[in-house]
Amino acid sequence: MATKEAETRLSDLTQAPPGGWTFELVVASGPDAGKALVVDGATPRRLIGKSALCHLSIDDAEISRRHATVESTASGLHVQDLGSKNGTFLSGVRIASAFALGGETLRVGQTEVSVVRRSDEQAQLARAMRFGRVIGASAAMRKLYPILKRLAESDVPVVLEGATGTGKELLAETLHEEGTREAGAFSILDCAALSAAESEQALFGDESGRAGLLEQANGGTLFLDEIGELDGGVQGKLLGVIERGKVTRGADTVAVDIRFIASTRRDLEVEVQEGRLREDLYFRLAVAHVELPPLRERQGDVELLVRHFWTKLGGRGDLSSATMARLERSDWPGNVRELRNAVARLIAVGDDAPALAASKDAPTAVLGDFDHVLRQDLTLPVARQKVVDAFEHAYIERALAKSGGNVSAAAAAAGIARRYFYVVKNRVGSGER
């Protein structure tokens, strides 16, 4: 039973203020601390919950899959509980439906979310610093945001171009999340990682009844990562699906409605001219192009990204100004992916330790990192794995940067099979493309 003071506070919240506002919900605790959602008068009702399909998806075991909704109205931010198991609390009061005016704390499960009311100028700036989960306030990124918004609202196929590590996979997923197909599946085919037979089976399934990615993506989006690496024979079969909107598996034919997004680090027009990519498939996929700039051309974005990754990956406290300056001076040939892994190394081995792969004096560097990990009083397996992971992060990213993102060349230089290179790459979390 709420106290009289709490009841009075709730009454204050539901008084309708003049005008309409833009609100930002910022996760203030838990593993998703720093994640934010902007809600304004032009934004439809947004979902908060544990499901990945929610607009603000929060990793918290006590949150329901669809926990609550938020919507900006003339009366403030309307917060409505969706019959969640553990309830929704606004300023300490359990609510079914209430209005926030800004400055309150919303609690769902064990997670606290700050409600911030922004002026129009602040709201425009916040929106300009990101498009969905794609972060960047540089001029090179800001000029893309209006284009990306229009592409998200359409169904046209898109080719995302950019060097390795620039964030093509994240952008593809964001176009899906910000568009009309967000409730559908987002499926990925890593064209560079699979043989012709593996690619065909992954796309089309098999006669045993297992559906392939094309059927799984029905009503959603299929992301063709590194389309230039796809086998020519499989390219022809994929083209047939795009043209007819049907998938054949054994004796069955299934109608599909899919949005296609492809990525490449190569010049696809050259790939077409040299016969490695079918011209008809290229024209089907390349209805729209987006070129992601390398990190060295995104002036001012390094600090923004470092702080984002520091929070997202569980960093405590703050980075020293000297460390931030050192990060900003780097050319980052591996782009955003390399920067993310550099931040992960800092969290793992400490701000006071040199990067494992950065020093020519390897024994000194390794001893320094061992000392930092030893001071944490971890068990031997955990401590050893921290140092091994940090080294493999650095090694894999350096190998990919030197090979221009060519996995086969990087694996050859590393002296290991390409498939094992992928195993190590995935295990140490080199995932942002």
TORKOL-743432 format. One record per residue (C-alpha): residue number from 1; x, y, z. Coordinates in Angstrom, 3 decimals, always signed. Each point is the difference from the previous one (the first is absolute). Layout:
BEGIN
R marvex        x        y        z
R    NUM        X        Y        Z
...
***
This chain:
BEGIN
R marvex        x        y        z
R      1   +0.000   +0.000   +0.000
R      2   +1.506   +3.339   -1.032
R      3   +0.559   +2.607   +2.700
R      4   -1.940   +3.305   +0.015
R      5   +3.170   +1.791   -1.145
R      6   +0.403   -2.416   -2.903
R      7   -3.667   +0.399   -0.960
R      8   +0.420   +3.797   -0.040
R      9   +3.106   -0.328   -2.160
R     10   -1.858   -2.259   -2.453
R     11   -2.811   +2.561   -0.165
R     12   +2.558   +2.686   -0.868
R     13   +1.388   -2.174   -2.783
R     14   -3.351   -0.353   -1.704
R     15   -0.685   +3.733   -0.216
R     16   +0.120   +0.978   -3.672
R     17   +2.786   +2.525   -0.705
R     18   -0.189   +2.408   -2.939
R     19   +1.624   -0.840   -3.340
R     20   +1.704   -3.126   -1.207
R     21   +3.564   -1.113   +0.691
R     22   +2.744   -2.295   -1.104
R     23   +1.134   -2.512   +2.605
R     24   +3.070   -2.171   +0.213
R     25   -0.042   -3.179   +2.066
R     26   +3.510   -0.911   +1.147
R     27   +0.730   -3.362   +1.662
R     28   +1.803   +0.925   +3.226
R     29   +0.870   -3.422   +1.423
R     30   +0.729   -3.585   -0.986
R     31   +1.849   -1.444   -3.009
R     32   -1.830   +2.321   -2.419
R     33   +0.973   +3.200   +1.850
R     34   +0.365   +2.835   -2.482
R     35   -2.502   -1.364   -2.505
R     36   -2.495   +2.698   -0.954
R     37   -3.324   +0.466   -1.783
R     38   -1.258   +3.348   -1.333
R     39   -3.796   +0.454   -0.001
R     40   -1.664   +3.072   -1.488
R     41   -3.404   +1.079   -1.272
R     42   +0.706   -1.452   -3.434
R     43   +0.978   -3.368   +1.478
R     44   -2.649   -2.718   +0.333
R     45   -0.382   -1.899   +3.249
R     46   +3.257   -1.774   +0.898
R     47   +0.461   -3.347   +1.743
R     48   +2.258   -0.705   +2.976
R     49   +0.785   -3.599   +0.882
R     50   +2.393   -2.921   -0.067
R     51   -0.823   -1.011   -3.578
R     52   +2.523   +1.000   -2.659
R     53   -2.972   +1.294   -1.998
R     54   -0.732   +2.735   +2.555
R     55   +1.106   +3.533   -0.822
R     56   +1.818   +0.126   +3.343
R     57   +1.173   -3.568   +0.571
R     58   +1.441   -0.544   +3.487
R     59   +1.925   -3.041   +1.229
R     60   -1.642   -0.576   +3.389
R     61   -1.424   -3.351   +1.151
R     62   -2.797   +1.742   +1.948
R     63   -1.319   +1.936   -3.007
R     64   -2.830   -1.446   -2.093
R     65   +0.516   -0.480   -3.724
R     66   -2.483   +2.834   -0.686
R     67   +0.093   +1.892   +3.280
R     68   -1.276   +3.549   -0.615
R     69   -0.601   +2.660   -2.636
R     70   +0.974   +3.665   -0.132
R     71   -1.485   +2.724   -2.166
R     72   +0.458   +3.773   -0.157
R     73   -3.345   +1.803   +0.333
R     74   -1.268   +3.489   +0.795
R     75   -0.155   -1.138   +3.635
R     76   +3.621   -1.109   +0.140
R     77   +1.603   -3.416   -0.410
R     78   -2.773   -2.577   +0.343
R     79   +1.335   -3.167   +1.670
R     80   -2.247   -3.071   -0.036
R     81   +0.684   -3.374   +1.578
R     82   -0.955   -2.964   -2.214
R     83   -0.978   -2.361   +2.802
R     84   +3.631   -0.765   +0.800
R     85   +0.787   -2.613   +2.636
R     86   +2.099   +2.260   +2.237
R     87   -1.618   +3.355   -0.716
R     88   +1.058   +3.419   -1.260
R     89   +1.021   +2.708   +2.480
R     90   +0.171   +3.754   -0.560
R     91   +1.790   +1.987   +2.708
R     92   -0.407   -2.970   +2.338
R     93   -3.736   -0.444   -0.598
R     94   -1.348   -3.100   -1.711
R     95   -2.184   +1.151   -2.882
R     96   -2.385   -1.375   -2.568
R     97   -0.015   +3.263   -1.955
R     98   +1.536   +3.398   +0.778
R     99   +1.632   +3.067   -1.517
R    100   +3.621   +1.035   +0.516
R    101   +1.143   +3.594   -0.459
R    102   +3.757   -0.578   +0.016
R    103   +2.398   -0.533   +2.888
R    104   -1.690   -3.173   +1.271
R    105   +1.469   -3.480   +0.278
R    106   -1.855   -2.833   -1.680
R    107   +0.697   -3.475   +1.403
R    108   -0.702   -3.206   -1.876
R    109   +1.244   -3.207   +1.601
R    110   +3.284   +0.903   +1.723
R    111   +0.882   +2.594   -2.642
R    112   -0.304   +3.739   +0.541
R    113   -0.693   +2.258   -2.982
R    114   +0.395   +3.776   +0.225
R    115   -2.717   +2.091   -1.669
R    116   +1.519   +3.142   -1.530
R    117   -2.086   +2.740   -1.598
R    118   +1.898   +1.767   -2.745
R    119   -0.403   +3.365   -1.641
R    120   -0.521   -0.019   -3.774
R    121   +3.653   +0.931   -0.521
R    122   +1.209   -2.782   +2.302
R    123   -2.302   -2.511   -1.689
R    124   +1.303   +0.881   -3.446
R    125   +3.567   -0.357   +1.240
R    126   -0.748   -3.374   +1.591
R    127   -1.551   -1.280   -3.192
R    128   +2.938   +1.334   -2.018
R    129   +2.451   -1.980   +2.143
R    130   -1.463   -3.341   -1.017
R    131   -2.318   -1.840   -2.330
R    132   -1.530   -2.795   +2.045
R    133   +2.988   -1.944   +1.327
R    134   +2.438   +1.595   -2.461
R    135   +1.958   +2.644   +1.919
R    136   +1.864   +2.979   -1.438
R    137   -0.172   +3.795   +0.212
R    138   +2.587   +0.757   -2.698
R    139   -1.000   +1.823   -3.170
R    140   +0.789   -3.176   -1.958
R    141   -2.626   -1.926   +1.981
R    142   -2.596   +2.744   +0.452
R    143   -0.396   +0.436   -3.738
R    144   -0.967   -3.684   -0.228
R    145   -2.791   +0.098   +2.597
R    146   -2.755   +1.581   -2.152
R    147   +0.798   -2.504   -2.773
R    148   -0.026   -2.914   +2.443
R    149   -3.342   +1.106   +1.428
R    150   -1.580   -0.027   -3.467
R    151   +1.548   -3.372   -0.802
R    152   -1.253   -1.473   +3.284
R    153   -3.525   +1.095   -0.877
R    154   +0.155   -1.649   -3.428
R    155   +0.399   -3.592   -1.174
R    156   +2.569   +0.547   -2.760
R    157   +3.077   -2.252   -0.059
R    158   +3.142   +1.740   +1.263
R    159   +3.721   -0.609   -0.443
R    160   +2.156   +1.180   +2.915
R    161   +3.575   +0.760   -1.010
R    162   +2.967   +0.598   +2.269
R    163   +3.309   -1.323   +1.256
R    164   +0.141   -2.834   +2.481
R    165   -1.142   +0.994   +3.482
R    166   -1.977   +3.101   -1.007
R    167   -3.259   -1.409   +1.405
R    168   -1.852   -1.319   -3.048
R    169   -1.718   -2.841   +1.860
R    170   -1.141   +2.311   +2.795
R    171   -1.370   +2.473   -2.555
R    172   -1.868   -2.769   -1.833
R    173   -1.591   -1.124   +3.247
R    174   -0.868   +3.600   +0.877
R    175   -1.706   +0.562   -3.372
R    176   -2.075   -3.081   +0.818
R    177   -0.807   +1.147   +3.551
R    178   -0.947   +3.532   -1.057
R    179   -2.190   -1.139   -2.894
R    180   -3.394   -1.553   -0.573
R    181   +1.363   -3.574   +0.227
R    182   +1.321   +0.278   +3.559
R    183   -2.388   -2.724   +1.230
R    184   +1.384   -2.436   -2.586
R    185   +3.211   -1.994   +0.129
R    186   +3.426   +1.463   -0.741
R    187   +2.054   -2.827   -1.511
R    188   +3.672   +0.067   -1.011
R    189   +1.940   -1.942   -2.636
R    190   +3.769   +0.395   +0.422
R    191   +0.964   -0.560   -3.634
R    192   +3.750   +0.051   +0.719
R    193   -0.141   -2.736   +2.627
R    194   -1.843   -2.721   -1.946
R    195   +0.737   -2.254   -2.954
R    196   -2.375   -0.143   -2.973
R    197   -1.803   -3.060   +1.403
R    198   -0.216   +1.503   +3.492
R    199   -1.353   +3.299   -1.364
R    200   -2.662   -1.757   -2.054
R    201   -1.122   -2.128   +2.935
R    202   -0.020   +3.014   +2.323
R    203   -2.175   +1.984   -2.426
R    204   -2.378   -2.692   -1.219
R    205   -0.070   -2.560   +2.805
R    206   -0.021   -3.717   -0.726
R    207   -2.401   -2.784   -0.921
R    208   -0.168   -1.212   +3.602
R    209   -2.333   +2.923   +0.643
R    210   +2.376   +2.554   +1.487
R    211   -0.919   +3.460   -1.269
R    212   +2.797   +2.150   -1.363
R    213   +0.721   +3.661   +0.626
R    214   -2.230   +1.078   -2.890
R    215   -3.054   -1.552   +1.634
R    216   +1.050   +1.151   +3.465
R    217   +0.278   +3.591   -1.262
R    218   -3.515   -0.003   -1.490
R    219   -1.634   +3.242   +1.130
R    220   +3.361   +1.321   +1.167
R    221   +3.490   +0.730   -1.288
R    222   +2.825   -2.159   -1.368
R    223   +3.478   +1.486   +0.355
R    224   +2.505   -1.317   -2.553
R    225   +3.337   +0.777   +1.629
R    226   +2.854   +0.335   -2.537
R    227   -2.206   -0.800   -2.997
R    228   +3.046   +0.081   -2.284
R    229   +1.208   -3.246   +1.611
R    230   -3.140   -2.000   -0.866
R    231   +0.484   -2.899   -2.424
R    232   -1.134   +0.714   -3.580
R    233   -2.382   -2.951   -0.162
R    234   -1.668   +1.002   +3.251
R    235   -0.240   +3.575   -1.309
R    236   -2.188   -1.255   -2.859
R    237   -2.333   -1.887   +2.327
R    238   -0.270   +2.994   +2.313
R    239   -0.854   +2.218   -2.970
R    240   -2.880   -2.331   -0.846
R    241   -1.471   +0.453   +3.473
R    242   +0.323   +3.789   -0.183
R    243   -1.713   +0.101   -3.406
R    244   -2.818   -2.469   +0.724
R    245   -0.485   +0.444   +3.736
R    246   -0.093   -3.769   +0.467
R    247   +2.276   -2.572   +1.626
R    248   +0.109   -3.622   -1.122
R    249   +1.057   -2.647   +2.511
R    250   -0.387   -3.554   -1.225
R    251   -3.547   -0.329   -1.355
R    252   -1.249   +3.051   +1.882
R    253   -0.209   +3.578   -1.265
R    254   -0.459   +2.775   +2.544
R    255   -0.846   +3.646   -0.765
R    256   +2.281   +2.425   +1.857
R    257   +0.031   +3.747   +0.592
R    258   +3.529   +1.083   +0.903
R    259   +1.961   +3.210   +0.132
R    260   +3.583   -0.539   -1.146
R    261   +2.953   +1.952   +1.374
R    262   +3.496   -0.891   -1.207
R    263   +3.424   +1.157   +1.120
R    264   +3.403   +0.136   -1.629
R    265   +3.499   +1.292   +0.646
R    266   +0.738   -0.299   -3.732
R    267   -0.967   +2.042   -3.060
R    268   -2.930   -2.061   -1.284
R    269   +0.084   +1.627   -3.430
R    270   +3.531   -1.361   -0.406
R    271   -1.195   -3.392   +1.250
R    272   -2.689   +0.052   -2.713
R    273   +2.467   +1.021   -2.715
R    274   +2.377   -2.805   +0.988
R    275   -2.785   -2.590   +0.066
R    276   -0.022   -0.778   +3.716
R    277   -3.449   +1.500   +0.603
R    278   -2.999   -0.423   -2.273
R    279   -1.020   +3.290   -1.567
R    280   -3.719   -0.791   +0.258
R    281   +0.344   -0.815   +3.713
R    282   +1.983   +3.190   +0.535
R    283   -2.725   +2.143   -1.559
R    284   -2.667   -1.757   +2.076
R    285   +1.848   +0.642   +3.259
R    286   +1.579   +3.399   -0.657
R    287   -3.188   +2.050   -0.214
R    288   +1.477   +2.262   +2.688
R    289   +3.586   +0.435   +1.186
R    290   +1.352   +1.191   +3.339
R    291   +3.738   +0.445   +0.495
R    292   +1.154   -0.087   +3.621
R    293   +3.060   +2.197   +0.609
R    294   +3.125   -1.384   +1.685
R    295   +0.499   +1.092   +3.595
R    296   +2.951   +2.232   -0.925
R    297   -2.445   +2.215   -1.955
R    298   -2.489   +0.270   +2.881
R    299   +1.461   +2.944   +1.895
R    300   -1.113   +0.064   +3.632
R    301   -1.670   -3.419   -0.041
R    302   +2.800   -1.934   +1.715
R    303   -0.706   +1.484   +3.442
R    304   -3.755   -0.477   -0.445
R    305   +0.484   -3.656   -0.989
R    306   +2.564   -0.671   +2.739
R    307   -2.391   +1.238   +2.695
R    308   -2.835   -2.047   -1.526
R    309   +2.073   -3.208   -0.079
R    310   +1.451   +0.673   +3.463
R    311   -3.505   +0.084   +1.468
R    312   -1.392   -2.830   -2.129
R    313   +2.893   -2.370   +0.760
R    314   -0.075   +0.608   +3.748
R    315   +2.819   +2.483   +0.539
R    316   +0.111   +1.580   +3.453
R    317   +0.878   +3.572   +0.824
R    318   +1.361   +2.034   -2.884
R    319   +2.951   -0.108   -2.365
R    320   +2.912   +2.342   +0.615
R    321   +0.398   +2.986   -2.304
R    322   +3.377   -1.393   -1.114
R    323   -1.569   -3.295   -1.040
R    324   -2.814   +1.753   -1.859
R    325   +2.509   +2.211   -1.810
R    326   +2.015   -3.070   -1.005
R    327   -3.123   -1.687   -1.361
R    328   -0.976   +3.105   -1.955
R    329   +3.453   +0.231   -1.618
R    330   -0.141   -3.503   -1.476
R    331   -0.867   -0.527   -3.688
R    332   -2.130   -3.092   +0.839
R    333   +0.546   -1.986   -3.221
R    334   -2.476   -2.563   +1.350
R    335   -2.532   +2.800   +0.539
R    336   -2.834   -0.229   +2.562
R    337   +0.534   -3.719   +0.592
R    338   +3.659   +0.563   +0.888
R    339   -0.918   +2.895   +2.299
R    340   -2.609   -2.120   +1.778
R    341   +2.529   -2.741   +0.624
R    342   +2.567   +2.523   +1.230
R    343   -2.527   +1.157   +2.599
R    344   -0.707   -3.637   +0.917
R    345   +3.748   -0.513   +0.551
R    346   +0.177   +3.073   +2.219
R    347   -2.831   -1.356   +2.136
R    348   +1.620   -3.453   +0.155
R    349   +3.636   +0.917   +0.703
R    350   -0.245   +3.549   +1.315
R    351   +0.698   +3.563   -1.004
R    352   +3.529   -0.132   +1.411
R    353   +1.133   -2.968   -2.120
R    354   +1.319   +0.194   -3.569
R    355   -2.018   -1.786   -2.669
R    356   +1.278   -3.549   -0.419
R    357   +0.580   +0.294   -3.731
R    358   +1.194   +3.605   +0.016
R    359   +3.463   -0.444   +1.459
R    360   +3.075   -1.411   -1.745
R    361   +1.279   -0.928   +3.459
R    362   -2.478   -2.850   +0.377
R    363   +1.323   -1.508   +3.275
R    364   -0.175   +3.379   +1.783
R    365   -3.492   +0.680   -1.301
R    366   -1.233   -3.441   +0.953
R    367   +1.490   +0.202   +3.496
R    368   -1.699   +3.366   +0.519
R    369   -3.353   -1.430   -0.994
R    370   +0.506   -3.076   +2.158
R    371   +0.680   +2.232   +2.975
R    372   -3.241   +1.939   -0.516
R    373   -2.071   -3.179   -0.292
R    374   +1.715   -1.593   +3.002
R    375   -0.978   +2.970   +2.179
R    376   -3.665   -0.896   -0.623
R    377   +0.401   -3.251   +2.008
R    378   -1.748   -2.096   -2.645
R    379   +0.146   -3.773   -0.276
R    380   +2.754   -1.314   -2.284
R    381   -2.334   -1.037   -2.877
R    382   -1.838   +3.347   +0.009
R    383   +3.194   +2.083   +0.254
R    384   +1.721   -1.969   -2.757
R    385   -3.031   +0.310   -2.281
R    386   -0.112   +3.794   +0.465
R    387   +3.549   +0.362   -1.313
R    388   -0.474   -2.535   -2.809
R    389   -3.213   +1.680   -1.146
R    390   +1.635   +3.427   +0.032
R    391   +2.914   -1.277   -2.089
R    392   -2.245   -1.801   -2.497
R    393   -2.197   +3.102   -0.318
R    394   +3.063   +2.016   -0.952
R    395   +1.476   -2.664   -2.274
R    396   -3.191   -0.664   -1.978
R    397   -0.742   +3.706   -0.482
R    398   +3.567   +0.722   -1.101
R    399   -0.059   -2.913   -2.456
R    400   -3.316   +1.166   -1.480
R    401   +1.185   +3.603   -0.231
R    402   +3.214   -1.028   -1.806
R    403   -1.933   -2.182   -2.461
R    404   -2.616   +2.667   -0.716
R    405   -2.673   -2.215   +1.528
R    406   +0.826   -3.037   -2.157
R    407   -0.507   -2.935   +2.364
R    408   +1.798   -2.524   -2.224
R    409   +3.097   +2.205   -0.191
R    410   -0.111   +0.740   +3.738
R    411   -0.292   -3.720   +0.819
R    412   +2.896   -0.836   -2.337
R    413   +2.181   +2.666   +1.614
R    414   -0.940   -1.367   +3.431
R    415   +0.940   -3.521   -1.091
R    416   -3.400   -1.503   +0.790
R    417   -2.927   -1.315   -2.040
R    418   -2.656   +2.522   -0.984
R    419   -2.691   -1.943   +1.858
R    420   +2.061   +0.022   +3.220
R    421   +0.689   +3.723   -0.508
R    422   -3.788   +0.511   +0.030
R    423   -0.293   -2.096   +3.173
R    424   +2.549   +2.193   +1.797
R    425   -1.501   +3.206   -1.450
R    426   -3.485   -0.888   +1.236
R    427   +1.228   -1.212   +3.396
R    428   +1.818   +3.235   +0.831
R    429   -2.946   +2.112   -1.128
R    430   +1.278   +1.691   -3.165
R    431   -3.569   +0.401   -1.163
R    432   -0.695   +3.534   -1.259
R    433   +0.301   +0.268   -3.751
***
